[in-house]
Amino acid sequence: MRQSAGRVRIRRATAEDAPAIASVLQQAFAEYERLYTEEGYAATTPKPDLVCVRITEGPVWVALHETQIVGTGSVVRKPRGFYIRGMAVVPAARGLGVGQLLLEAIHRFAAVEGCERLFLSTTPFLNRAIRLYEAFGFQRTSDGPSDLFGTPLFTMEKLLSGDTPESPESSLVRHETK
């Protein structure tokens, strides 16, 4: 992917996006496959039919660079807040601010819904993602789960104070690339 002039934009996913979302998940996590158990990797990289089910269970967003889907993020409502059940950016789009834009869209959605807490589970070997979450205000907790089918996990959370990051107009279509 060229990292020349272009913009990243975020929009809600539709069922038609399921194959592209499954591809993004596969591309984003392929380099880590050996660190997952087989079942853990399968749960992290669902096939298009399961992505379609997830779209009906909670909002899913896609990030587009020019016209190509290069990232995704999704949440599902839980009793104690919104659980970020998946985030991924294809390796070729890393450094474009895609993860930040996805987190901003999720944060705005949660704030509009009156949610006071975002949380997620991640593996200790996803260092780049962990740094992004920490920069966005997530902190590690002692909450479970501690594994995904044998792959180690830990939980991170962000308590929302009612403020929203930037206006939708300024961040949904943003990040001119160089």
Helices and strands as residue ranges (DSSP letters): E 8-12, G 15-17, H 18-29, G 30-35, H 38-44, H 48-57, E 60-65, E 68-78, E 81-89, G 91-93, H 98-112, E 117-122, H 127-135, E 139-140, E 147-148, E 151-152, E 154-159, H 168-172, E 173-174
